């Protein structure tokens, strides 16, 4: 079945349709409805976003760090295990499938947990843990033991990555007020495009440059995680940024009207 690999890509078209229908029917948030009620929706969000350049850069670097780890586990590890370690492809693909299945539960778990302990703190913890875990990750891959390889990949994809991916949506949204939130998160998330494009090339070059020794790749991943962590550490705390920045008179009138309706 040389054509079989095309089937999942064809089915992805169905997911695109489902996604478009779901997004079209998704109701606006309460905060955005407040903006609409007070006629305070930004007419030129990109222009208003100029005052949030710092937050855009933080989102960019945070997303770059997260995607760097994802690329390591999902792409580079497949090539490393099959080409460098000469192990059957089903070993690493099965481990990735198991890790992805585990992430179905751990992503919402860590997302809910971040509401309690703080999204910034959990995201920062995830980056730091990945920076440390990358060394035993390659050590266990190099054992060529299918059981250990499966274990280390499942932990990397099912535990380490969700530490960042779980709180990511809320963490990024917290850094922008309602008027520019969508634009700010969208532009900052370009870090995923950049990281997803250059990281496989860099990792492959480092592996070839060191004649198959993955220590250079591990050091690169570690440095990437630490740099991203430095940017995340400067991210603003949540709550204050979640309030809609409508003009004080309009906001007071709107709140007064809400209180009257409730009474």
N, C-alpha and C positions, 0 to 999 in steps of 0.2 A: 504494500500500500504506500507507494511513493507519494501519493496525493493526500494521504491521511492528515498530514500536518496542516493542511489548508482548512480543514473542517472547523477547528476552534476559531479561526479568524473569520470565517463566514458567519458563524453563530454570534460573533461579537457585534455584527450589524444589528441583531435583535436587541442586544443590550443598549446600543446607542438609541434606538427608538424608545425603549423603556425609560432610559434616562431622560430623554427630551420630554416625554409625556409627564414623567414624575416632576421634573423641574417646572414645567408649565403650570401644573396644578398645585405647586407648593405655595402655601399662603405666606404673605409678608410677615415679618416679625412685628411684635408689639411696638418696639422702638421705632421702626421705620413707619408704621402707621401713625405714630405720634408726630413724626416729621411731616407726613402728608397732611395731617389735620391742621397743623400750624403753618403750612405752606413754606417749609424750611428745607425742602429737598435740594441738594446741591445741583446747580445747573451745569457747572463745569468741575466735576470731581477731581480731574487730573490737575487742574490749576490749584484747587484747594489742598491737594495732596502735597504740594511743594513744602508746606510747613511740617510734613511728616516724613521727611527724607530719612531721618535716623531710624524710624520704625520700619520703613521699607527695606533698608539695608539689613536690619536685624532679621526680618522675615526671610530675606534672600539667603543670608548665611545660615540661618537655622534650617531652612529647607535644603540647602546645599549639603549640610552635614548629614541630615537624615537620608537623603537620596544616595549619598556616598556609601553609607552602610548597606542600603538596600541593593545597590549595584554590586557591591562586594559579594553578598550572599547569593543573589539571584542570577547574576551573570558571570562574574569572574570565577566564582567557586566551581561552576559547572565546567568551565574550560580547564581550570587547574586540576580538578580531580580526574577528568577524563583524559586530558592530553599529557599533563605533567606526571601525574601519579599512575596513569595507565589503568584506571579502574573502570568497570562497566558504567555506562551512563545511567542505567536504572538506579544505581546506588545513590547518586546525588539527586536525581530527579525525585525519587521516592522520599528522600529526606526533605526536600523543598516542599513537596506536597503535604507532608506531615506537619511541617512548620507553618505552612499557610493555613491548614485546618485548625491548628492551635490558635493562630492569630485571630480567627473568627471570634473566639471567646475572649482573648486577652486584650484586644483593641478596645472593645466597649468597657471591659473591666477597668483598664487603666484610665480610660476617658472619664468614667464615673469617679474613680479614685482621685483624679486630678481636681475634681470639683471640691474635694475636701481638703487636700493638702496643698493645692496650688498648681496650676498648669505650668507655670514657669519653672517651679522647683522640680517637678517630675520630668519635664523636658530636659532640663539641665542635668539631672541625675542620669537620664538615659544616655546622653552624649558622653558623660564621664565613664559610665560603665562600659560602653562600647569601646572607648579608648583603651581600657584595660583588657577587655575580653578578646581583643583582636590577636593578642599574642598566644593565649591558649587555644584560640580558634585554629590557627595555622598549625600549632603543635599537634593537636588531635587529628587534623586532616592528614598530616604527614605520617601518622601511624598506619595508614592504609587499612585500618580496621573498619569494616562497614558499619558496625554497631556504634563505634565512637564517632564516626563521621556523621551518621544520622543524628546522634545525640547533640553534637555541637552545632549542627545546622538548624535543628529544631529549636534549640535555645536561642540561637542568633536571630532566627526569623519569627519565632513564636513568643519570645519574651523580650529580647533586647530592642528589636525594632518597634514593637507596640508601645514601649516606654516613651517613645517620641511620637509615634503616629497617633496614638490614642488621644493625647491632649492637644495635638497640633491645631485642629480646627478652631477650638475655643481659644487657645493661646494666641494664635495669629489675630483672631477677631478682637481680642481684648486690647490690642495695641492701637486700634483705630476707632474713632467715633463713628456714629452711624452714617453720617453724611458721606464719608469716604472709605468706609470699611471694605466694600466689595472691590473697589479699585486698588486700594492699598494691598490687600491680601493677594489679588490676582497678579499685580506687578511684582511683588516680592517673591511670589512662588515661581517666578522665572528661574530661580536658583535650581529648581528641579530639572529644568530643561538643560541648563548649563552643566550641572553635575552629571546628569544622565548621559550627556554627550561626550564629555572629556574624561570622566573617570575610567571607563573601560580601556581607553587608549593609554592613559597614564599607567594604570596597573599592569597592562600587558607589556609596556615598554620597560617598566621597572623589573618585572620578572625576567624578561629577556636580557636586560642589561646585567643582571646578577646571575646569569646562567642557571635559571630555575630556582634560585634561592628566594623564598617569599618574604624574607625579612625587610627588604626595601618596600614592598607593598604594605606590610604591616605597619612600618614606620610612617608611611604616607597616610594611611587610614587614621592612625593615632593622632598625627598632627592635624589632620582635617577635623577630627572630632573635637580636639582641644581648641582650635581656632573658632569653630562654631560655638563652642561652650562659652568662650570669652564674649562673643557678641550677644548670646542669649542672656548672659549675666547682666548686661546693661539694658535689658528690656524693661519697660515700665511695668509696674504692678497693675493688676486688674482692678476692676470695679469702677474707678473714676472715669476711665476711658469708655465705659459701657453706657454712660449717660448721653443722651442726645443733646448736642450743643445748639439748641434752639435759642433764639433771642430771649432774654429774661422776661420782658413784658408778655410776649406771646406764650411762653412756657407757663407763666403764672396764671394767665387766663385759661389755658388748656387744663391745668391741674385743678383750678377752681371749678371749671365746668364738670370735670370728672367727679369731684367730690359731691357736687350738687346732684348729679345723676345717681350716684350711689345712695345719697341720703333719701 
